[in-house]
C-alpha cells in the first residue's frame, strides 16, 4: 500500500507541475497576439518578444514532460507490446527503464546542471538581439524538468514492479483525454437522437482504447449495446 | 573514436528498440546517450567529462529554442479550442441541407464536413467517432450502402492531418529545415485535390449505381420556413431578398405576422435576418477587397510603403546603406533594393523571427518587379463581374427555404471557415509569420468559443474593442490597418472580458479551456521530447558514420530518382501501419532527407508526398485505426470487413493522387513558387 501512496504522490507532483506550466500556452497566445498588434498596428515592436515566446514554449514543453509521462502519453510503437500480458509488459518496461530511460535522463540532468551553472556564472544573456534578455533561468529549466521526469520515472518503475507482483497494471489518476471532445460535442448536439448520443458518450473511451490496440471494443460491451437496442425496438 | 560497426549496431538496435514499445523519446535518448558515450570515450579523460553531455544538452536547448516548433503548441491549442467551439452536428445538418439535391448527398456532406472539421481538429479518432455517431446512422437509415457510408467517414476523417494548418507539416518542416510557409502552400493543392478525387469517386459511384445511395424523401430535408418569411417572398422566384430589404425600411411590412416562437416579429429579428442575408455578399466583397489590397497596395512598389502594415520609419532606400542600424524593415517591401539590404542587413531583430528569412525571398515575380502582374486588372474585374452575376442570380432565386439554409450555414460553417481562411491566408501571403498567425488563430478560436456561448456579451464588448482598437491605431494607421486593428481589438475585448466575466459562473467554459490547455501541453510535450530524443540519436548516429553508411548503401543500389522515390514512399507506407505519424516524421524522415538532394527531389515535394502517403497508410486494412473507431460506434450489423471494403477504394485514390503528384510536381510546387519565387 505504501508503494501505491508513493506512486500517487509522485503522480500528483507531476500533474501539478505539468498543469501549472500548461497555462503558459495561454500566456504565449496572448503575448504573441499582443505583439502582433503592437508590431503591425502601432509600429512599436518589442525587442525581447522573440526570446520571451521561445522561453514560454521551451519551458512549456520541458516542464510538461513528467506530466506526459505520468499519463503515459509519450508516443510508443506498441504494436507488439499490446499483445503481451501485463506481466510481460511490465518486465519489458522495467528493463528498458533501467537500460534507456535512466542513462538518458540522468545524463540530461547532469549535463543540464553544468550548462545552467555555467550560464548563471557568466550571467548569460540572449544573443539573438543586441541586448537580449537574460537566459540563465531558461537554461535552468533543463535540469529541473529532467529531475521531474526522472522522479516520475521512478514512479513508473515502482508501477512496473507492482504489476510484476500482482499481474495487473495499477490504476492511473484520471485526466483529460483527446476523446473527451466527444462529450462536449454530443452533449450539445441537436440532431442526434438521445439514445445513440448517450451510448456514444458512454462508450467513447472504450472505443478509443480498443481502436488504439487495433481491436474492436470488448465483445461484452458490444453485446450489451445490442441487447439494449433490441429491447428498445420491442418497446 | 567513431566506428561504422557501432553505427550498424545502432541501426539494428533502433528498429528492435522502438518495436519494444517503450516510450520512443526515451528509447532514442537512452540509445543516443549510450552510443554517444562510447563514441566520445577518451581514456585520458574523467568519465564525467565525456563530450556526450555537451551534445545532449545542446540538442535539448536547440529544440527548446527551435522557432519552427514554436508554432506547434499554438496550432495545437487553436485546434483543441476550435473543436470544442464549433458544433459538428449543426455543421453537418446545415451542409446537408445545402447539398440536399446532390446525389449521395449524405456521403458528400460527410466528406466535406470531415475535411473541414479535420482542418480544425486533426485528431483522427475524435473525427471518426463523432462522424460515426452523427452521420453513420442517417446514412444507414436512408439505405446507403455500408461500404459507401463507412468509406466516406474513415477517408474523410484522416484528411485532417494533411490539409493545412496541420501539425504534421510543421513537424516535418522542423525535421527537414524547410519553411512551414512553403510546406503549407505546397500541401494546399494536393490536399484539396485529394478531397476532390474523393468527392468525384462518391458522386461517380452514386450516379452509376443510384441504388447504393437512395434519395432522401422530401420530408426528410424539408426546411421549416417561418410564416412571416413566407409572406416576404416576392415575385415568381419567390425571393425573400426584396422583402427583407423592404422590411428593413418599412417595419410595417411584417406587422401582424408572428415569428417561429409565437412572438411578434420585432425589428431586431428583421435586422438579424438582413445581416444573415448579407453574409454571402460580404464574403465575396471581402475576398475581392483583400485580393485587391494584397496585389495592388501591399505588393506594390516601395513608393507606397506607408500603406503597408509593418513598414516602419524610413523607406528601404535609406535603410540600405546603414549597416547595423536597428531598423525593422519589412521583407515584402524590399523589392529592387533587396539584395543591398541583404548584404548590409543588421542582425535580425527579435521582432523578426528567422522564419521571415524565408519570406524575405518572397518578393515574387510580382513585387520584385515592383508592379502589379500583367492582366491582373482584367482578371480581377472579370472575376468580380462574374461573382456579381452569380450573387445576383443567387439572391434572385432565394426563397424562404434557401434563406433558412443560408442562415444555418452562416451560423455554423462560416465563422470557422473565415477564421481558417484568414489564418492560412496571412501565413501563405507572407503577411505575418506562422507563429504569429497561429497565436492570432488561437485567440480567434477562443473568440468563436465565447461567441457560441455568450453571444450578447461577446458582441457588446467587441464593439468596445473595435472602438479601442481603432483609437489605438488611429495615429499610425491607414484605412486597411484601421480595419485590422479594429478587428484585433474586437477579438481581444470580445474574448478576454466575457471569459473573465463568466469564468466563475460557467463550469463548461472553464472545462473547455482547461481541457484544451492540458491537452495542448500533453501533445506538445510528446512531440518535442520525441524531437529531443531523435535529435540526439541522429547526431550520434551520424557521428558513428551510420548515416553515411546508409547513404553509401542507397547510392550503391544505383536507383533512378523514380526508384528512390518509390522505395522511400513504400517504406514510409509500410511504417505507417504500425507507427504513428509523429514517429515516422521525426525518426524516419531524417534518414531519407539527406539523400534527397542526390536524387534531385525537392524536400518540400517529398514532405507533401509523405503526408499524402500516410493517408493511404492510415487507410490500409487491416491496421487502420479509423476502421476500429468507426466499428466501435456503428450499429452491430456493420462488420469490420465492410468498413475495410469501404476504405480500400480510397486507398487506391490516394495512390493515384501520389502518382499524379509525382508525374506532375507542379501541382505541389506551383503555389509555393508562385507565392515565394524560387
Interface residues (C-beta under 8 A of the other chain):
Chain A: X18 X19 X21 X22 X23 X25 X26 X28 X29 X30 X31 X32 X33 X34 X35 X36 X37 X39 X40 X41 X42 X43 X45 X46 X47 X48 X49 X50 X51 X53 X54 X57 X58 X60 X61 X62 X64 X65 X67 X68 X69 X71 X72 X73 X74 X75 X76 X77 X78 X79 X80 X81 X82 X89 X92 X93 X96 X97 X99 X100 X101 X102 X103 X104 X105 X107 X108 X110 X111 X112 X114 X115 X128 X129 X130 X132 X138 X139 X141 X142 X175 X176 X177 X178 X179 X180 X181 X182 X184 X185 X186 X188 X189 X190 X191 X192 X196 X197 X200 X203 X204 X206 X207 X208 X210 X211 X212 X214 X215 X216 X217 X222 X225 X226 X229
Chain B: X17 X18 X19 X20 X21 X22 X23 X24 X25 X26 X27 X29 X30 X31 X32 X33 X34 X48 X52 X53 X54 X56 X57 X60 X61 X63 X64 X65 X67 X69 X70 X73 X74 X77 X80 X83 X84 X87 X88 X89 X90 X92 X93 X121 X123 X125 X126 X129 X130 X132 X133 X134 X137 X309 X310 X312 X313 X326 X328 X347 X348 X349 X350 X351 X352 X353 X432 X435 X436 X438 X439 X440 X442 X443 X446 X469 X472 X473 X476 X477 X481 X484 X485 X488 X489 X492 X511 X512 X513 X514 X515 X517 X518 X519 X520 X521 X522 X524 X525 X526 X527 X528 X529 X530 X533 X578 X579 X580 X582 X583 X622 X623 X625 X626 X628 X629 X631 X632 X633 X635 X636 X640
